């Protein structure tokens, strides 16, 4: 009896020694999904969410940042609630497949929808994002402010924002990962059919198309900017936005813009974007590292 007791005790000690270190390593990050910023540019308050990595409170270091953009119909909580960003980011960071990073998720679907300035320039979300949101979060949290430590990614409407911000501000973003992106407007007629386009003048249409057409931005990209951003583009083979992403891929190939282009099995749904997020985190992490 005594022999069996001692053997059981020894087994328990050895098992605990093996389990405890793994438990300690499986730390948990934090998400705040109801933060807000008063915007002078928009004339209203805008919500945003933030993911802080597992070791944020235990360290004094500054972190790289990923701006993760939601799609049409969602808000700053989309990636938190449906994208499971807390669980996925924790898992990838704890497994060493992604570097610890801060993830910022803004709301672009309140009062007005979208990540660009409006055709009439009466609502300037892009200006708010670049001039107010980024400086605010990068001073409020321990975020490194150099371009090489900043990335942008997003799905659908947020994929469009990822394209636009990285193409128009290659000095600010090291990596961009559009997922199932709306890649339009593909023509000026398409732009006229969008909200506010019917009342816009021809001059406003022309100016907005030149400013926000992804294909135009790629075709008019200066040669010395082709390598400025690391690109990872992913769109499902059953996605209704497949054509636009294919055209962007072809345009980048013709211009010699280095990029990763992936077509996987799937459609325009959260299961697809959740499966894409680990690869996105690994891709931007590679850019944050010194090779």
DRENPA-3360 file (N, C-alpha, C; in nm, 2 decimals, always signed):
BEGIN
1 = XXXXXXXX = +0.08/-0.12/+0.00/+0.00/+0.00/+0.00/+0.09/+0.13/+0.00 ~ +0.19/+0.12/+0.09/+0.28/+0.24/+0.10/+0.35/+0.26/-0.03 ~ +0.39/+0.15/-0.10/+0.47/+0.15/-0.22/+0.38/+0.22/-0.33 ~ +0.25/+0.18/-0.33/+0.16/+0.23/-0.43/+0.14/+0.38/-0.41 ~ +0.13/+0.42/-0.28/+0.11/+0.56/-0.25/+0.23/+0.65/-0.30 ~ +0.35/+0.60/-0.26/+0.47/+0.67/-0.30/+0.48/+0.68/-0.46 ~ +0.45/+0.57/-0.52/+0.46/+0.57/-0.67/+0.36/+0.67/-0.73 ~ +0.24/+0.68/-0.67/+0.14/+0.77/-0.71/+0.18/+0.92/-0.69;
9 = XXXXXXXX = +0.24/+0.94/-0.57/+0.29/+1.07/-0.54/+0.40/+1.12/-0.63 ~ +0.49/+1.03/-0.66/+0.60/+1.05/-0.76/+0.55/+1.09/-0.90 ~ +0.45/+1.01/-0.94/+0.38/+1.04/-1.07/+0.32/+1.18/-1.07 ~ +0.25/+1.21/-0.96/+0.19/+1.34/-0.95/+0.29/+1.46/-0.96 ~ +0.40/+1.44/-0.89/+0.51/+1.54/-0.89/+0.57/+1.56/-1.03 ~ +0.60/+1.45/-1.09/+0.66/+1.46/-1.23/+0.56/+1.52/-1.33 ~ +0.43/+1.48/-1.32/+0.33/+1.53/-1.41/+0.31/+1.68/-1.39 ~ +0.30/+1.72/-1.26/+0.29/+1.86/-1.24/+0.40/+1.95/-1.29;
17 = XXXXXXXX = +0.53/+1.89/-1.27/+0.64/+1.96/-1.32/+0.64/+1.98/-1.48 ~ +0.58/+1.88/-1.54/+0.57/+1.89/-1.69/+0.46/+1.99/-1.73 ~ +0.35/+1.99/-1.65/+0.23/+2.07/-1.69/+0.25/+2.22/-1.66 ~ +0.30/+2.25/-1.54/+0.30/+2.39/-1.49/+0.37/+2.48/-1.58 ~ +0.49/+2.45/-1.63/+0.56/+2.55/-1.72/+0.47/+2.58/-1.85 ~ +0.40/+2.48/-1.90/+0.32/+2.50/-2.02/+0.21/+2.59/-1.98 ~ +0.15/+2.57/-1.86/+0.04/+2.66/-1.82/+0.08/+2.80/-1.81 ~ +0.20/+2.82/-1.75/+0.25/+2.95/-1.73/+0.28/+3.02/-1.86;
25 = XXXXXXXX = +0.32/+2.94/-1.96/+0.35/+3.00/-2.09/+0.22/+3.04/-2.17 ~ +0.11/+2.98/-2.14/-0.02/+3.01/-2.21/-0.08/+3.13/-2.15 ~ -0.02/+3.24/-2.16/-0.07/+3.37/-2.11/-0.19/+3.42/-2.20 ~ -0.26/+3.51/-2.15/-0.38/+3.56/-2.22/-0.36/+3.71/-2.24 ~ -0.39/+3.76/-2.36/-0.40/+3.90/-2.38/-0.53/+3.96/-2.34 ~ -0.55/+4.09/-2.37/-0.67/+4.16/-2.33/-0.73/+4.23/-2.45 ~ -0.86/+4.24/-2.45/-0.93/+4.32/-2.55/-1.02/+4.42/-2.49 ~ -1.02/+4.54/-2.54/-1.11/+4.65/-2.50/-1.18/+4.69/-2.63;
33 = XXXXXXXX = -1.32/+4.67/-2.63/-1.39/+4.69/-2.75/-1.49/+4.80/-2.75 ~ -1.48/+4.89/-2.65/-1.57/+5.00/-2.64/-1.50/+5.13/-2.61 ~ -1.38/+5.15/-2.66/-1.30/+5.27/-2.65/-1.35/+5.38/-2.75 ~ -1.32/+5.50/-2.72/-1.37/+5.61/-2.81/-1.27/+5.72/-2.82 ~ -1.29/+5.79/-2.93/-1.20/+5.91/-2.95/-1.29/+6.02/-3.01 ~ -1.28/+6.14/-2.96/-1.35/+6.25/-3.01/-1.28/+6.31/-3.12 ~ -1.34/+6.31/-3.24/-1.28/+6.36/-3.36/-1.32/+6.50/-3.40 ~ -1.22/+6.59/-3.42/-1.25/+6.72/-3.47/-1.27/+6.71/-3.62;
41 = XXXXXXXX = -1.20/+6.63/-3.69/-1.22/+6.62/-3.83/-1.36/+6.57/-3.87 ~ -1.41/+6.47/-3.80/-1.54/+6.41/-3.83/-1.65/+6.48/-3.76 ~ -1.62/+6.56/-3.65/-1.72/+6.63/-3.57/-1.81/+6.53/-3.49 ~ -1.75/+6.42/-3.45/-1.83/+6.32/-3.37/-1.73/+6.23/-3.30 ~ -1.79/+6.15/-3.21/-1.71/+6.05/-3.14/-1.71/+5.92/-3.22 ~ -1.59/+5.86/-3.23/-1.57/+5.73/-3.30/-1.52/+5.62/-3.20 ~ -1.58/+5.51/-3.21/-1.54/+5.39/-3.12/-1.42/+5.32/-3.19 ~ -1.34/+5.25/-3.11/-1.24/+5.16/-3.16/-1.21/+5.05/-3.05;
49 = XXXXXXXX = -1.15/+4.94/-3.09/-1.12/+4.83/-3.00/-0.97/+4.81/-3.01 ~ -0.91/+4.76/-2.90/-0.77/+4.74/-2.89/-0.74/+4.60/-2.83 ~ -0.65/+4.52/-2.90/-0.60/+4.40/-2.84/-0.46/+4.42/-2.79 ~ -0.44/+4.39/-2.66/-0.30/+4.40/-2.60/-0.25/+4.26/-2.58 ~ -0.12/+4.23/-2.62/-0.07/+4.10/-2.62/-0.05/+4.05/-2.48 ~ -0.03/+3.92/-2.46/-0.02/+3.85/-2.33/+0.08/+3.91/-2.24 ~ +0.20/+3.96/-2.29/+0.30/+4.01/-2.20/+0.30/+4.16/-2.18 ~ +0.19/+4.23/-2.23/+0.19/+4.37/-2.23/+0.21/+4.43/-2.08;
57 = XXXXXXXX = +0.14/+4.38/-1.99/+0.14/+4.43/-1.85/+0.27/+4.39/-1.78 ~ +0.34/+4.28/-1.82/+0.45/+4.23/-1.75/+0.58/+4.30/-1.81 ~ +0.57/+4.38/-1.91/+0.69/+4.44/-1.97/+0.68/+4.59/-1.98 ~ +0.79/+4.65/-2.02/+0.79/+4.79/-2.04/+0.83/+4.83/-2.18 ~ +0.83/+4.72/-2.27/+0.87/+4.74/-2.41/+0.76/+4.81/-2.49 ~ +0.80/+4.86/-2.60/+0.70/+4.91/-2.70/+0.68/+4.80/-2.81 ~ +0.56/+4.80/-2.87/+0.52/+4.69/-2.96/+0.49/+4.74/-3.10 ~ +0.51/+4.65/-3.20/+0.46/+4.68/-3.33/+0.30/+4.68/-3.33;
65 = XXXXXXXX = +0.24/+4.73/-3.43/+0.10/+4.75/-3.43/+0.04/+4.70/-3.57 ~ -0.07/+4.63/-3.56/-0.15/+4.60/-3.67/-0.29/+4.67/-3.66 ~ -0.32/+4.74/-3.77/-0.45/+4.80/-3.78/-0.54/+4.70/-3.85 ~ -0.64/+4.65/-3.79/-0.73/+4.54/-3.84/-0.87/+4.60/-3.87 ~ -0.91/+4.61/-3.99/-1.03/+4.68/-4.03/-1.14/+4.58/-4.06 ~ -1.26/+4.62/-4.01/-1.38/+4.54/-4.03/-1.45/+4.56/-4.16 ~ -1.55/+4.48/-4.19/-1.62/+4.50/-4.32/-1.75/+4.57/-4.30 ~ -1.82/+4.59/-4.41/-1.95/+4.66/-4.41/-2.05/+4.59/-4.32;
73 = XXXXXXXX = -2.12/+4.67/-4.24/-2.22/+4.61/-4.15/-2.17/+4.58/-4.02 ~ -2.04/+4.57/-4.00/-1.98/+4.55/-3.86/-1.94/+4.68/-3.80 ~ -1.88/+4.67/-3.69/-1.81/+4.78/-3.62/-1.68/+4.74/-3.56 ~ -1.64/+4.82/-3.46/-1.50/+4.79/-3.40/-1.50/+4.65/-3.33 ~ -1.62/+4.60/-3.30/-1.62/+4.47/-3.23/-1.63/+4.35/-3.32 ~ -1.64/+4.37/-3.45/-1.65/+4.26/-3.55/-1.54/+4.16/-3.54 ~ -1.42/+4.20/-3.54/-1.30/+4.11/-3.53/-1.29/+4.05/-3.39 ~ -1.35/+4.12/-3.29/-1.35/+4.06/-3.15/-1.45/+3.95/-3.14;
81 = XXXXXXXX = -1.58/+3.99/-3.18/-1.69/+3.89/-3.16/-1.69/+3.78/-3.26 ~ -1.68/+3.81/-3.39/-1.69/+3.71/-3.49/-1.55/+3.66/-3.54 ~ -1.45/+3.74/-3.54/-1.32/+3.70/-3.58/-1.24/+3.64/-3.48 ~ -1.28/+3.64/-3.35/-1.21/+3.57/-3.24/-1.07/+3.61/-3.23 ~ -1.04/+3.74/-3.24/-0.91/+3.79/-3.25/-0.83/+3.76/-3.12 ~ -0.90/+3.76/-3.00/-0.83/+3.74/-2.88/-0.77/+3.60/-2.88 ~ -0.86/+3.50/-2.90/-0.81/+3.36/-2.90/-0.71/+3.33/-3.01 ~ -0.73/+3.38/-3.13/-0.64/+3.35/-3.24/-0.50/+3.42/-3.21;
89 = XXXXXXXX = -0.50/+3.54/-3.18/-0.38/+3.61/-3.16/-0.30/+3.55/-3.04 ~ -0.37/+3.53/-2.93/-0.31/+3.46/-2.81/-0.24/+3.33/-2.85 ~ -0.32/+3.25/-2.93/-0.26/+3.12/-2.97/-0.14/+3.13/-3.06 ~ -0.14/+3.22/-3.15/-0.03/+3.23/-3.25/+0.09/+3.29/-3.18 ~ +0.07/+3.39/-3.09/+0.18/+3.45/-3.01/+0.24/+3.35/-2.92 ~ +0.16/+3.28/-2.84/+0.21/+3.18/-2.74/+0.28/+3.07/-2.81 ~ +0.24/+3.03/-2.93/+0.31/+2.92/-3.01/+0.43/+2.97/-3.08 ~ +0.46/+3.10/-3.08/+0.58/+3.16/-3.14/+0.56/+3.17/-3.29;
97 = XXXXXXXX = +0.44/+3.16/-3.34/+0.42/+3.18/-3.49/+0.40/+3.33/-3.52 ~ +0.37/+3.41/-3.42/+0.35/+3.55/-3.44/+0.42/+3.63/-3.33 ~ +0.47/+3.74/-3.36/+0.54/+3.83/-3.26/+0.43/+3.90/-3.18 ~ +0.45/+3.93/-3.05/+0.36/+4.01/-2.97/+0.34/+4.14/-3.04 ~ +0.21/+4.18/-3.05/+0.18/+4.31/-3.12/+0.05/+4.36/-3.06 ~ +0.03/+4.49/-3.07/-0.09/+4.56/-3.04/-0.18/+4.55/-3.17 ~ -0.31/+4.53/-3.15/-0.40/+4.52/-3.27/-0.51/+4.63/-3.24 ~ -0.52/+4.72/-3.34/-0.62/+4.83/-3.33/-0.73/+4.81/-3.43;
105 = XXXXXXXX = -0.85/+4.81/-3.38/-0.97/+4.79/-3.47/-1.07/+4.90/-3.46 ~ -1.07/+5.00/-3.56/-1.15/+5.11/-3.55/-1.29/+5.08/-3.61 ~ -1.39/+5.17/-3.57/-1.52/+5.17/-3.63/-1.54/+5.26/-3.75 ~ -1.57/+5.20/-3.86/-1.59/+5.28/-3.98/-1.73/+5.26/-4.04 ~ -1.83/+5.24/-3.95/-1.96/+5.22/-3.99/-2.06/+5.28/-3.90 ~ -2.04/+5.41/-3.86/-2.13/+5.48/-3.78/-2.15/+5.62/-3.84 ~ -2.27/+5.66/-3.86/-2.31/+5.78/-3.92/-2.28/+5.77/-4.07 ~ -2.16/+5.75/-4.11/-2.12/+5.73/-4.25/-2.03/+5.60/-4.25;
113 = XXXXXXXX = -2.03/+5.54/-4.37/-1.97/+5.41/-4.38/-1.85/+5.41/-4.48 ~ -1.74/+5.35/-4.44/-1.63/+5.34/-4.53/-1.50/+5.41/-4.47 ~ -1.39/+5.37/-4.53/-1.25/+5.41/-4.48/-1.19/+5.53/-4.56 ~ -1.27/+5.57/-4.66/-1.21/+5.68/-4.75/-1.29/+5.81/-4.71 ~ -1.23/+5.92/-4.76/-1.31/+6.05/-4.76/-1.43/+6.04/-4.86 ~ -1.53/+6.11/-4.83/-1.65/+6.10/-4.93/-1.62/+6.18/-5.05 ~ -1.69/+6.15/-5.16/-1.67/+6.22/-5.28/-1.68/+6.37/-5.27 ~ -1.77/+6.42/-5.19/-1.78/+6.57/-5.17/-1.68/+6.62/-5.07;
121 = XXXXXXXX = -1.60/+6.53/-5.01/-1.51/+6.57/-4.91/-1.57/+6.63/-4.78 ~ -1.71/+6.61/-4.76/-1.77/+6.66/-4.65/-1.76/+6.57/-4.53 ~ -1.71/+6.45/-4.55/-1.68/+6.36/-4.44/-1.55/+6.29/-4.47 ~ -1.45/+6.31/-4.39/-1.31/+6.27/-4.42/-1.26/+6.16/-4.33 ~ -1.30/+6.04/-4.35/-1.26/+5.93/-4.26/-1.11/+5.90/-4.28 ~ -1.06/+5.90/-4.40/-0.92/+5.87/-4.42/-0.84/+5.97/-4.34 ~ -0.87/+6.10/-4.35/-0.80/+6.20/-4.27/-0.81/+6.18/-4.12 ~ -0.92/+6.14/-4.08/-0.94/+6.11/-3.93/-0.85/+5.99/-3.89;
129 = XXXXXXXX = -0.85/+5.89/-3.98/-0.77/+5.77/-3.94/-0.62/+5.80/-3.94 ~ -0.57/+5.87/-4.04/-0.42/+5.90/-4.05/-0.38/+6.01/-3.95 ~ -0.46/+6.12/-3.93/-0.42/+6.23/-3.86/-0.46/+6.23/-3.71 ~ -0.57/+6.16/-3.68/-0.62/+6.16/-3.54/-0.61/+6.02/-3.47 ~ -0.66/+5.92/-3.54/-0.67/+5.79/-3.47/-0.53/+5.73/-3.45 ~ -0.45/+5.72/-3.55/-0.32/+5.66/-3.54/-0.23/+5.74/-3.44 ~ -0.22/+5.87/-3.44/-0.14/+5.94/-3.34/-0.20/+5.92/-3.20 ~ -0.33/+5.91/-3.19/-0.39/+5.89/-3.05/-0.35/+5.75/-2.99;
137 = XXXXXXXX = -0.38/+5.64/-3.07/-0.35/+5.51/-3.01/-0.20/+5.49/-3.00 ~ -0.12/+5.55/-3.08/+0.03/+5.52/-3.07/+0.09/+5.60/-2.96 ~ +0.02/+5.70/-2.91/+0.07/+5.77/-2.79/+0.00/+5.72/-2.66 ~ -0.12/+5.66/-2.67/-0.19/+5.61/-2.56/-0.14/+5.47/-2.51 ~ -0.09/+5.39/-2.61/-0.03/+5.26/-2.58/+0.11/+5.26/-2.62 ~ +0.18/+5.16/-2.57/+0.33/+5.15/-2.60/+0.35/+5.08/-2.74 ~ +0.33/+5.17/-2.84/+0.34/+5.13/-2.98/+0.46/+5.20/-3.04 ~ +0.54/+5.12/-3.12/+0.65/+5.18/-3.19/+0.60/+5.25/-3.31;
145 = XXXXXXXX = +0.65/+5.37/-3.34/+0.59/+5.46/-3.44/+0.66/+5.46/-3.57 ~ +0.76/+5.38/-3.59/+0.83/+5.37/-3.72/+0.75/+5.29/-3.81 ~ +0.76/+5.32/-3.94/+0.69/+5.25/-4.04/+0.71/+5.10/-4.04 ~ +0.83/+5.05/-4.01/+0.86/+4.91/-4.02/+0.79/+4.83/-3.91 ~ +0.73/+4.90/-3.81/+0.66/+4.83/-3.71/+0.51/+4.85/-3.72 ~ +0.46/+4.89/-3.84/+0.32/+4.92/-3.85/+0.27/+4.85/-3.98 ~ +0.15/+4.78/-3.96/+0.09/+4.71/-4.07/-0.06/+4.73/-4.07 ~ -0.13/+4.70/-4.18/-0.27/+4.72/-4.19/-0.33/+4.60/-4.26;
153 = XXXXXXXX = -0.44/+4.55/-4.22/-0.51/+4.44/-4.28/-0.66/+4.46/-4.26 ~ -0.74/+4.39/-4.34/-0.89/+4.40/-4.32/-0.96/+4.31/-4.42 ~ -1.09/+4.30/-4.39/-1.18/+4.21/-4.47/-1.28/+4.30/-4.55 ~ -1.31/+4.26/-4.67/-1.42/+4.32/-4.75/-1.40/+4.47/-4.76 ~ -1.49/+4.55/-4.70/-1.47/+4.70/-4.70/-1.34/+4.73/-4.63 ~ -1.31/+4.66/-4.53/-1.18/+4.68/-4.46/-1.06/+4.64/-4.55 ~ -1.08/+4.54/-4.64/-0.98/+4.51/-4.73/-0.95/+4.62/-4.83 ~ -1.06/+4.69/-4.87/-1.05/+4.81/-4.95/-0.97/+4.92/-4.88;
161 = XXXXXXXX = -1.00/+4.94/-4.75/-0.93/+5.03/-4.67/-0.78/+5.00/-4.66 ~ -0.75/+4.87/-4.65/-0.61/+4.82/-4.64/-0.54/+4.86/-4.77 ~ -0.60/+4.83/-4.88/-0.54/+4.87/-5.01/-0.52/+5.02/-5.02 ~ -0.62/+5.09/-4.99/-0.61/+5.24/-5.00/-0.50/+5.30/-4.91 ~ -0.50/+5.26/-4.79/-0.41/+5.32/-4.69/-0.26/+5.29/-4.73 ~ -0.24/+5.16/-4.77/-0.10/+5.12/-4.80/-0.06/+5.18/-4.93 ~ -0.15/+5.19/-5.03/-0.11/+5.25/-5.16/-0.09/+5.40/-5.15 ~ -0.18/+5.46/-5.07/-0.17/+5.61/-5.06/-0.07/+5.66/-4.96;
169 = XXXXXXXX = -0.03/+5.57/-4.87/+0.06/+5.61/-4.76/+0.17/+5.50/-4.74 ~ +0.24/+5.47/-4.85/+0.35/+5.37/-4.84/+0.46/+5.41/-4.74 ~ +0.46/+5.53/-4.70/+0.56/+5.58/-4.60/+0.52/+5.54/-4.46 ~ +0.40/+5.50/-4.44/+0.34/+5.47/-4.31/+0.33/+5.32/-4.27 ~ +0.31/+5.23/-4.38/+0.28/+5.09/-4.35/+0.39/+5.00/-4.41 ~ +0.44/+4.91/-4.34/+0.54/+4.81/-4.39/+0.47/+4.70/-4.46 ~ +0.35/+4.66/-4.41/+0.28/+4.54/-4.47/+0.13/+4.57/-4.48 ~ +0.07/+4.51/-4.58/-0.07/+4.52/-4.60/-0.13/+4.39/-4.64;
177 = XXXXXXXX = -0.24/+4.35/-4.58/-0.31/+4.22/-4.60/-0.46/+4.24/-4.63 ~ -0.50/+4.27/-4.75/-0.64/+4.28/-4.78/-0.70/+4.14/-4.80 ~ -0.81/+4.11/-4.73/-0.88/+3.98/-4.73/-1.02/+4.00/-4.80 ~ -1.04/+3.92/-4.90/-1.18/+3.93/-4.97/-1.21/+4.07/-4.99 ~ -1.12/+4.15/-5.04/-1.14/+4.30/-5.05/-1.23/+4.34/-5.16 ~ -1.31/+4.45/-5.12/-1.38/+4.52/-5.23/-1.27/+4.60/-5.30 ~ -1.24/+4.57/-5.42/-1.13/+4.63/-5.50/-1.17/+4.75/-5.59 ~ -1.29/+4.80/-5.57/-1.34/+4.90/-5.66/-1.31/+5.04/-5.60;
185 = XXXXXXXX = -1.36/+5.15/-5.66/-1.44/+5.14/-5.79/-1.36/+5.10/-5.91 ~ -1.42/+5.00/-5.99/-1.35/+4.96/-6.11/-1.37/+5.05/-6.23 ~ -1.47/+5.14/-6.21/-1.49/+5.23/-6.32/-1.56/+5.36/-6.26 ~ -1.56/+5.47/-6.34/-1.63/+5.59/-6.29/-1.78/+5.57/-6.28 ~ -1.83/+5.49/-6.37/-1.98/+5.46/-6.36/-2.01/+5.40/-6.23 ~ -1.93/+5.30/-6.19/-1.95/+5.24/-6.06/-1.95/+5.34/-5.95 ~ -1.86/+5.43/-5.96/-1.85/+5.53/-5.85/-1.97/+5.62/-5.85 ~ -2.03/+5.65/-5.97/-2.15/+5.74/-5.97/-2.27/+5.67/-5.90;
193 = XXXXXXXX = -2.27/+5.53/-5.90/-2.38/+5.46/-5.84/-2.37/+5.45/-5.69 ~ -2.25/+5.49/-5.63/-2.24/+5.48/-5.49/-2.30/+5.59/-5.42 ~ -2.33/+5.58/-5.29/-2.39/+5.68/-5.21/-2.32/+5.82/-5.22 ~ -2.39/+5.92/-5.27/-2.34/+6.05/-5.29/-2.28/+6.07/-5.42 ~ -2.27/+5.96/-5.50/-2.21/+5.98/-5.64/-2.30/+6.04/-5.73 ~ -2.43/+6.02/-5.71/-2.53/+6.07/-5.81/-2.54/+6.22/-5.80 ~ -2.51/+6.29/-5.69/-2.51/+6.43/-5.68/-2.38/+6.50/-5.70 ~ -2.27/+6.42/-5.72/-2.14/+6.47/-5.74/-2.12/+6.53/-5.88;
201 = XXXXXXXX = -2.03/+6.63/-5.89/-2.00/+6.68/-6.02/-1.90/+6.59/-6.09 ~ -1.88/+6.61/-6.22/-1.79/+6.53/-6.30/-1.65/+6.56/-6.24 ~ -1.62/+6.68/-6.20/-1.49/+6.71/-6.14/-1.46/+6.63/-6.01 ~ -1.57/+6.62/-5.93/-1.56/+6.55/-5.81/-1.54/+6.40/-5.83 ~ -1.61/+6.35/-5.93/-1.60/+6.21/-5.97/-1.46/+6.18/-6.01 ~ -1.41/+6.26/-6.10/-1.28/+6.24/-6.16/-1.17/+6.24/-6.05 ~ -1.18/+6.34/-5.96/-1.08/+6.35/-5.85/-1.09/+6.24/-5.75 ~ -1.21/+6.19/-5.72/-1.23/+6.08/-5.63/-1.18/+5.95/-5.69;
209 = XXXXXXXX = -1.21/+5.93/-5.82/-1.16/+5.81/-5.88/-1.01/+5.80/-5.89 ~ -0.95/+5.91/-5.92/-0.80/+5.92/-5.93/-0.74/+5.89/-5.79 ~ -0.81/+5.94/-5.69/-0.76/+5.93/-5.55/-0.78/+5.79/-5.49 ~ -0.89/+5.72/-5.52/-0.93/+5.60/-5.45/-0.95/+5.48/-5.54 ~ -0.93/+5.49/-5.67/-0.93/+5.37/-5.75/-0.81/+5.29/-5.73 ~ -0.82/+5.16/-5.68/-0.70/+5.08/-5.65/-0.62/+5.05/-5.78 ~ -0.69/+5.02/-5.89/-0.62/+4.99/-6.01/-0.55/+5.12/-6.06 ~ -0.61/+5.24/-6.05/-0.54/+5.36/-6.09/-0.42/+5.38/-6.00;
217 = XXXXXXXX = -0.43/+5.36/-5.87/-0.32/+5.38/-5.79/-0.20/+5.29/-5.82 ~ -0.23/+5.17/-5.85/-0.13/+5.07/-5.89/-0.06/+5.11/-6.02 ~ -0.15/+5.14/-6.12/-0.10/+5.18/-6.25/-0.02/+5.31/-6.25 ~ -0.05/+5.40/-6.16/+0.03/+5.53/-6.16/+0.13/+5.53/-6.05 ~ +0.16/+5.41/-5.99/+0.26/+5.41/-5.88/+0.40/+5.44/-5.93 ~ +0.47/+5.53/-5.87/+0.61/+5.56/-5.91/+0.70/+5.43/-5.90 ~ +0.79/+5.41/-5.99/+0.87/+5.29/-5.99/+0.95/+5.27/-5.86 ~ +0.99/+5.38/-5.80/+1.07/+5.37/-5.68/+0.99/+5.33/-5.56;
225 = XXXXXXXX = +0.85/+5.32/-5.57/+0.77/+5.28/-5.46/+0.72/+5.14/-5.47 ~ +0.76/+5.06/-5.58/+0.70/+4.93/-5.60/+0.74/+4.83/-5.49 ~ +0.85/+4.85/-5.42/+0.89/+4.76/-5.31/+0.87/+4.82/-5.17 ~ +0.79/+4.93/-5.16/+0.78/+4.99/-5.03/+0.69/+4.92/-4.93 ~ +0.60/+4.84/-4.99/+0.50/+4.77/-4.90/+0.51/+4.62/-4.93 ~ +0.50/+4.54/-4.82/+0.49/+4.39/-4.84/+0.34/+4.36/-4.85 ~ +0.30/+4.29/-4.95/+0.16/+4.26/-4.98/+0.12/+4.12/-4.96 ~ +0.01/+4.09/-4.89/-0.05/+3.96/-4.89/-0.19/+3.97/-4.92;
233 = XXXXXXXX = -0.24/+3.92/-5.03/-0.38/+3.94/-5.08/-0.44/+3.80/-5.08 ~ -0.56/+3.79/-5.02/-0.63/+3.66/-5.01/-0.77/+3.67/-5.04 ~ -0.83/+3.59/-5.13/-0.97/+3.59/-5.16/-1.02/+3.46/-5.20 ~ -1.13/+3.41/-5.15/-1.18/+3.28/-5.17/-1.23/+3.26/-5.32 ~ -1.23/+3.14/-5.36/-1.27/+3.11/-5.50/-1.42/+3.12/-5.52 ~ -1.49/+3.12/-5.41/-1.64/+3.14/-5.42/-1.69/+3.27/-5.38 ~ -1.59/+3.37/-5.36/-1.63/+3.50/-5.32/-1.68/+3.59/-5.43 ~ -1.78/+3.66/-5.41/-1.84/+3.75/-5.51/-1.75/+3.87/-5.55;
241 = XXXXXXXX = -1.64/+3.89/-5.47/-1.54/+3.99/-5.50/-1.42/+3.94/-5.56 ~ -1.43/+3.82/-5.61/-1.31/+3.75/-5.67/-1.25/+3.82/-5.79 ~ -1.34/+3.88/-5.87/-1.29/+3.94/-6.00/-1.21/+4.06/-5.97 ~ -1.25/+4.15/-5.88/-1.17/+4.26/-5.85/-1.03/+4.23/-5.79 ~ -1.03/+4.13/-5.70/-0.90/+4.09/-5.65/-0.81/+4.03/-5.76 ~ -0.87/+3.96/-5.85/-0.79/+3.90/-5.96/-0.73/+4.02/-6.05 ~ -0.81/+4.12/-6.07/-0.76/+4.23/-6.15/-0.65/+4.31/-6.08 ~ -0.66/+4.32/-5.95/-0.55/+4.38/-5.87/-0.42/+4.30/-5.89;
249 = XXXXXXXX = -0.44/+4.17/-5.87/-0.32/+4.08/-5.89/-0.26/+4.09/-6.02 ~ -0.34/+4.10/-6.13/-0.28/+4.11/-6.26/-0.21/+4.25/-6.28 ~ -0.28/+4.36/-6.23/-0.22/+4.49/-6.23/-0.08/+4.49/-6.16 ~ -0.08/+4.43/-6.05/+0.05/+4.43/-5.97/+0.16/+4.35/-6.05 ~ +0.12/+4.24/-6.11/+0.21/+4.16/-6.18/+0.27/+4.24/-6.30 ~ +0.18/+4.32/-6.37/+0.23/+4.40/-6.48/+0.32/+4.51/-6.44 ~ +0.29/+4.57/-6.32/+0.38/+4.68/-6.28/+0.50/+4.63/-6.20 ~ +0.51/+4.50/-6.18/+0.63/+4.45/-6.11/+0.62/+4.48/-5.96;
257 = XXXXXXXX = +0.50/+4.48/-5.90/+0.49/+4.50/-5.76/+0.49/+4.37/-5.69 ~ +0.59/+4.34/-5.61/+0.60/+4.21/-5.54/+0.48/+4.19/-5.44 ~ +0.42/+4.08/-5.45/+0.31/+4.05/-5.36/+0.28/+3.90/-5.35 ~ +0.22/+3.86/-5.24/+0.17/+3.72/-5.23/+0.02/+3.72/-5.26 ~ -0.03/+3.64/-5.35/-0.17/+3.63/-5.39/-0.22/+3.49/-5.36 ~ -0.32/+3.48/-5.28/-0.37/+3.34/-5.25/-0.52/+3.34/-5.28 ~ -0.56/+3.23/-5.35/-0.70/+3.19/-5.37/-0.72/+3.06/-5.30 ~ -0.81/+3.06/-5.20/-0.84/+2.94/-5.12/-0.98/+2.90/-5.14;
265 = XXXXXXXX = -1.01/+2.78/-5.10/-1.15/+2.74/-5.11/-1.24/+2.81/-5.00 ~ -1.34/+2.88/-5.05/-1.43/+2.95/-4.95/-1.49/+3.07/-5.01 ~ -1.58/+3.13/-4.93/-1.66/+3.24/-4.98/-1.64/+3.36/-4.89 ~ -1.74/+3.45/-4.89/-1.74/+3.58/-4.82/-1.80/+3.56/-4.68 ~ -1.72/+3.50/-4.59/-1.78/+3.46/-4.46/-1.67/+3.46/-4.35 ~ -1.72/+3.47/-4.23/-1.63/+3.48/-4.12/-1.54/+3.35/-4.10 ~ -1.59/+3.24/-4.13/-1.51/+3.12/-4.12/-1.38/+3.13/-4.21 ~ -1.40/+3.19/-4.33/-1.28/+3.22/-4.42/-1.18/+3.31/-4.35;
273 = XXXXXXXX = -1.23/+3.42/-4.30/-1.15/+3.53/-4.24/-1.08/+3.48/-4.11 ~ -1.15/+3.40/-4.03/-1.08/+3.34/-3.91/-0.97/+3.25/-3.96 ~ -0.99/+3.18/-4.06/-0.88/+3.09/-4.11/-0.77/+3.16/-4.17 ~ -0.79/+3.29/-4.22/-0.69/+3.37/-4.28/-0.60/+3.44/-4.17 ~ -0.66/+3.47/-4.06/-0.60/+3.56/-3.96/-0.46/+3.51/-3.91 ~ -0.44/+3.38/-3.88/-0.31/+3.33/-3.84/-0.20/+3.36/-3.94 ~ -0.24/+3.34/-4.07/-0.14/+3.37/-4.18/-0.11/+3.52/-4.18 ~ -0.21/+3.60/-4.17/-0.19/+3.74/-4.16/-0.09/+3.78/-4.05;
281 = XXXXXXXX = -0.12/+3.73/-3.93/-0.03/+3.76/-3.81/+0.11/+3.71/-3.84 ~ +0.13/+3.60/-3.90/+0.27/+3.55/-3.93/+0.33/+3.64/-4.04 ~ +0.26/+3.68/-4.14/+0.31/+3.76/-4.25/+0.36/+3.89/-4.20 ~ +0.27/+3.96/-4.12/+0.32/+4.10/-4.07/+0.43/+4.08/-3.97 ~ +0.43/+3.97/-3.89/+0.54/+3.95/-3.80/+0.67/+3.93/-3.87 ~ +0.67/+3.87/-3.98/+0.80/+3.86/-4.06/+0.85/+4.00/-4.10 ~ +0.76/+4.09/-4.13/+0.80/+4.22/-4.16/+0.85/+4.30/-4.05 ~ +0.80/+4.27/-3.93/+0.84/+4.34/-3.80/+0.98/+4.30/-3.76;
289 = XXX = +1.03/+4.17/-3.81/+1.15/+4.12/-3.76/+1.27/+4.17/-3.85 ~ +1.39/+4.16/-3.80/+1.51/+4.19/-3.87/+1.56/+4.06/-3.94 ~ +1.56/+4.06/-4.07/+1.61/+3.94/-4.14/+1.75/+3.95/-4.19;
% end
